[in-house]
Amino acid sequence: MDSSRSAQIAIIQFLRAEGEHASHIYIRMKEVYGEQCLVRCTIFRWRQRYDSGRVNIKVLPRHGQAHVMTNSDKISAVYELMRQNRRITTREIAVEPSISKGTVHHIIHKKLGYGKVCTQWVPKHLSENQKTARMGVCLTQQFLD
C-alpha cells in the first residue's frame, strides 16, 4: 500500500473518530488530495470497517490464491519425476504426488530453477561441470570446422 493511500486511510479513521459522516469525509479529502483522492466507495467502505470495530489501517490478506506451500518432500518428488522423464508436463507431475499444478510450477521454476526448452526440462543456470562440458563441445566443433 503506498504512503498516500495509507495516509488517507488514517485520515478516514481520524475523521470517523471525530464523528464525521462518510460523505463529509469524502468532500474534505477531495479538496485536499484532488485527483489523488480515494474513490468515494472506498472511503465509505473504510468508514464502515471502522464503525464495525476495526482498529488498524493495514490492509488484511484477501481471499483468493493461496500461498504456495512447499516442503523438501514435495520438491524431491517433483525433481525425481523430472529426472526420470525430462519431457513430463506439469500436469503429469501434479498427478502422482497429488499437488496442484501451480505448486508444481512454483517448485520447478522457483525452487529447482528449471525451464522448459524444446519440450525438455533444463536447468536455467548451468553448474560448473555443465559449463566445462559445453566448452569442450564448442572447442571440438571449432576444430572440426
VEXDREN-2710 file (C-alpha; in Angstrom, 1 decimal):
% VEXDREN-2710
k/r/px/py/pz
1/MET/0.0/0.0/0.0
2/ASP/1.5/3.3/-1.0
3/SER/2.1/6.1/1.5
4/SER/-0.7/8.4/0.1
5/ARG/-3.3/5.6/0.3
6/SER/-2.3/4.7/3.9
7/ALA/-2.3/8.3/4.9
8/GLN/-5.8/8.8/3.5
9/ILE/-7.0/5.7/5.3
10/ALA/-5.6/7.0/8.6
11/ILE/-7.4/10.3/7.9
12/ILE/-10.6/8.4/7.4
13/GLN/-10.1/6.7/10.8
14/PHE/-9.4/10.1/12.5
15/LEU/-12.4/11.9/11.0
16/ARG/-14.6/8.9/11.8
17/ALA/-13.4/9.2/15.4
18/GLU/-14.5/12.8/15.4
19/GLY/-18.0/11.7/14.3
20/GLU/-17.7/12.9/10.7
21/HIS/-20.1/11.3/8.2
22/ALA/-18.5/9.4/5.2
23/SER/-19.9/11.9/2.6
24/HIS/-18.3/14.8/4.5
25/ILE/-15.0/12.9/4.8
26/TYR/-15.1/12.4/1.0
27/ILE/-15.7/16.1/0.3
28/ARG/-12.9/17.2/2.7
29/MET/-10.4/14.7/1.3
30/LYS/-11.3/15.6/-2.3
31/GLU/-10.5/19.2/-1.5
32/VAL/-7.1/18.3/-0.2
33/TYR/-6.0/15.4/-2.4
34/GLY/-7.8/16.3/-5.6
35/GLU/-7.2/13.6/-8.3
36/GLN/-5.2/11.5/-5.9
37/CYS/-8.1/11.1/-3.5
38/LEU/-9.5/7.7/-2.8
39/VAL/-12.7/7.0/-4.7
40/ARG/-16.0/7.6/-2.8
41/CYS/-16.9/3.9/-2.3
42/THR/-13.5/3.2/-0.8
43/ILE/-13.9/5.9/1.7
44/PHE/-17.4/4.7/2.6
45/ARG/-16.0/1.1/2.9
46/TRP/-13.2/2.1/5.2
47/ARG/-15.6/4.2/7.3
48/GLN/-17.9/1.2/7.6
49/ARG/-15.0/-1.0/8.7
50/TYR/-14.1/1.3/11.5
51/ASP/-17.8/1.5/12.5
52/SER/-17.8/-2.3/12.8
53/GLY/-14.8/-2.3/15.2
54/ARG/-11.7/-2.4/13.1
55/VAL/-8.8/-0.6/14.8
56/ASN/-5.8/-0.8/12.4
57/ILE/-5.3/0.7/9.0
58/LYS/-3.3/-2.2/7.5
59/VAL/-4.9/-4.0/4.6
60/LEU/-5.6/-7.5/5.7
61/PRO/-4.8/-10.5/3.4
62/ARG/-7.6/-11.2/1.0
63/HIS/-9.2/-14.5/0.0
64/GLY/-8.0/-15.8/-3.3
65/GLN/-4.9/-17.6/-4.5
66/ALA/-3.3/-19.3/-1.5
67/HIS/0.3/-19.1/-0.8
68/VAL/2.3/-21.9/-2.3
69/MET/3.3/-24.3/0.4
70/THR/6.3/-26.5/-0.4
71/ASN/8.5/-28.8/1.6
72/SER/11.5/-30.9/0.9
73/ASP/9.4/-34.0/0.3
74/LYS/7.4/-32.3/-2.5
75/ILE/10.4/-30.8/-4.0
76/SER/12.3/-34.1/-4.1
77/ALA/9.3/-35.9/-5.5
78/VAL/8.9/-33.4/-8.3
79/TYR/12.7/-33.5/-9.0
80/GLU/12.7/-37.3/-9.1
81/LEU/9.8/-37.3/-11.6
82/MET/11.6/-34.7/-13.8
83/ARG/14.9/-36.7/-13.6
84/GLN/13.1/-39.9/-14.8
85/ASN/11.4/-38.2/-17.7
86/ARG/12.6/-34.8/-19.0
87/ARG/9.6/-34.5/-21.3
88/ILE/7.0/-34.8/-18.5
89/THR/4.5/-32.0/-18.2
90/THR/3.5/-30.1/-15.0
91/ARG/0.0/-31.6/-15.3
92/GLU/1.5/-35.1/-15.3
93/ILE/3.8/-34.3/-12.4
94/ALA/0.9/-33.0/-10.3
95/VAL/-1.0/-36.2/-10.6
96/GLU/1.4/-38.6/-8.8
97/PRO/2.3/-36.7/-5.6
98/SER/-1.2/-35.1/-5.8
99/ILE/-0.2/-31.5/-5.5
100/SER/-1.6/-28.6/-7.5
101/LYS/-0.3/-27.6/-10.9
102/GLY/0.5/-24.1/-9.5
103/THR/2.6/-25.6/-6.7
104/VAL/4.4/-27.9/-9.3
105/HIS/5.1/-24.8/-11.5
106/HIS/6.4/-22.9/-8.4
107/ILE/8.7/-25.8/-7.4
108/ILE/10.1/-26.3/-10.9
109/HIS/10.7/-22.7/-11.8
110/LYS/11.5/-21.0/-8.4
111/LYS/12.9/-23.8/-6.2
112/LEU/14.6/-26.1/-8.7
113/GLY/15.5/-23.3/-11.3
114/TYR/14.4/-25.2/-14.3
115/GLY/12.7/-24.0/-17.5
116/LYS/11.2/-25.8/-20.5
117/VAL/13.2/-25.8/-23.7
118/CYS/12.1/-27.8/-26.7
119/THR/9.7/-29.8/-24.5
120/GLN/12.5/-30.8/-22.1
121/TRP/13.1/-29.5/-18.6
122/VAL/16.6/-28.0/-18.4
123/PRO/18.4/-26.0/-15.7
124/LYS/18.2/-22.3/-16.1
125/HIS/21.7/-21.9/-14.6
126/LEU/24.5/-24.4/-15.5
127/SER/26.7/-25.9/-12.9
128/GLU/30.5/-25.7/-13.3
129/ASN/30.6/-29.2/-14.7
130/GLN/28.0/-28.4/-17.3
131/LYS/29.8/-25.3/-18.3
132/THR/33.1/-27.2/-18.7
133/ALA/31.3/-29.9/-20.8
134/ARG/29.8/-27.2/-23.1
135/MET/33.1/-25.5/-23.5
136/GLY/34.6/-28.9/-24.5
137/VAL/31.9/-29.4/-27.1
138/CYS/32.4/-25.9/-28.5
139/LEU/36.2/-26.4/-28.8
140/THR/35.7/-29.8/-30.5
141/GLN/33.3/-28.3/-33.0
142/GLN/35.7/-25.4/-33.6
143/PHE/38.4/-27.8/-34.7
144/LEU/36.0/-29.7/-36.9
145/ASP/35.0/-26.6/-38.9
END
